[in-house]
Amino acid sequence: MINEPKKILIVDDDLEFLQEFSELMTSGGYNVNTCSDGESALNIIPELMPDLILLDLKMNKINGFQVAERLRQMRKVCNIPVIAITGFYTQEEYSLMMRVYGVKKFIIKPIDPSKIVQDAEEVIASKSRNIQPALR
C-alpha cells in the first residue's frame, strides 16, 4: 500500500508568502491547499480535514488567534495540529498561546526554509504519539 501525501492547509493573507510557502511544502512531498483569510479557512477545514494547518496569526477580519480558538471548539477538527506563523510575539506569549489556543508550534518570521518541512513532519508525527513539540 502506498502512503498518501499528508494534507497541509496554509492560511496567510500575504499572497506572495502563501505562494512561496505552498511551493516549498509541495516540494517537500505534501498535498497543499491554501486560504488567504481566516473565514475561508474555517469553512474549508471541516471538509478538507488536513493533517496540519500552518496559520498566520496576523490577518485582517478573522485573525489566526480567532481561527485557532474556533477550531478548538469544533469537535470534528479540534485535534488537527496547528503551527502558528508569526514575527510579533515573545517566548512567554508563545507559551501562553500554546495553552490557550492549542497551537503545537510557532515558526517565527523570517522563516528558515530548510527547517519548515522538518517542523511540519515533527508536528504531524507528534500528533500520532501525542507529544508536544518544542518551540523553535
C-alpha positions in Angstrom: 0.0 0.0 0.0 1.4 3.4 -1.0 1.2 6.1 1.6 -0.9 9.1 0.6 0.9 12.5 0.9 -0.1 14.4 4.1 -2.5 17.2 3.6 -1.5 20.7 4.7 -3.6 23.8 4.8 -1.6 27.1 4.7 -3.6 30.2 5.8 -2.0 33.6 5.3 -3.2 36.9 3.8 0.2 37.7 2.3 -0.3 36.2 -1.2 3.4 36.2 -2.1 4.3 34.4 1.1 1.4 32.0 0.6 2.6 31.1 -2.9 6.3 30.6 -1.8 5.3 28.6 1.2 2.9 26.4 -0.9 5.7 25.7 -3.4 8.1 24.8 -0.6 5.7 22.4 1.1 4.7 20.8 -2.2 8.3 20.2 -3.0 8.6 18.6 0.5 6.1 16.0 -0.6 2.9 17.4 0.9 -0.5 17.9 -0.7 -1.0 21.6 -0.1 -4.2 23.7 0.0 -4.2 27.4 0.7 -6.6 30.1 2.1 -5.9 33.8 2.2 -8.2 34.6 5.1 -9.5 33.1 8.3 -13.1 32.9 7.3 -12.3 30.8 4.3 -10.1 28.6 6.4 -12.8 27.9 8.9 -15.2 27.0 6.1 -12.8 24.6 4.3 -11.1 22.8 7.3 -14.0 20.5 8.2 -14.4 19.4 4.6 -10.6 19.1 3.8 -9.6 17.6 7.1 -5.9 18.5 6.7 -3.2 16.6 8.7 -1.7 20.0 9.6 -2.6 23.7 9.5 0.0 26.4 9.0 -1.7 29.5 10.3 -0.5 33.1 10.1 -1.6 34.9 13.3 -1.8 38.5 11.9 -4.6 38.6 9.4 -7.5 41.0 8.8 -11.1 40.3 9.8 -10.6 36.9 11.5 -7.1 36.6 12.7 -5.1 33.5 13.4 -5.9 33.5 17.1 -9.6 33.6 16.4 -9.2 30.7 13.9 -7.3 28.6 16.4 -9.8 29.3 19.1 -12.8 28.4 16.9 -11.1 25.2 15.7 -10.7 24.1 19.3 -14.5 24.4 19.7 -15.3 22.3 16.7 -15.4 18.6 17.7 -14.6 17.3 14.2 -11.4 19.3 13.7 -10.2 20.1 17.2 -7.4 17.6 17.1 -5.8 18.9 13.8 -2.4 20.3 14.8 -1.7 23.9 14.2 1.6 25.6 13.6 1.4 29.4 14.1 3.5 31.6 11.9 4.4 35.0 13.4 7.0 37.5 14.0 5.4 39.7 16.6 5.4 37.8 20.0 7.7 36.9 22.8 8.7 33.4 24.1 6.4 33.9 27.1 3.5 34.9 24.8 4.1 31.8 22.7 3.8 29.5 25.8 0.5 31.2 26.7 -0.9 30.8 23.2 0.1 27.2 23.1 -2.0 26.5 26.2 -4.9 28.9 25.4 -5.3 28.2 21.6 -3.9 24.7 21.3 -1.1 25.8 18.9 1.5 23.0 18.7 4.5 25.0 17.5 5.4 28.5 16.5 7.5 29.4 13.5 9.0 32.9 13.7 9.3 35.0 10.6 11.6 35.4 8.8 11.3 31.6 8.1 14.2 29.4 7.5 13.0 27.3 4.5 15.4 24.4 5.4 13.6 24.0 8.7 9.9 24.3 7.8 9.4 20.8 6.2 11.2 19.3 9.2 8.9 21.2 11.6 5.8 20.0 9.8 7.0 16.4 9.9 7.7 16.7 13.6 4.3 18.1 14.4 2.5 15.5 12.3 4.5 12.7 13.8 3.9 14.0 17.3 0.1 14.0 16.7 0.1 10.2 16.4 2.3 9.9 19.5 0.5 12.8 21.4 3.9 14.5 22.1 4.2 18.3 22.5 6.9 19.6 20.1 9.3 22.2 21.3 9.4 25.9 20.4 11.8 26.8 17.6 
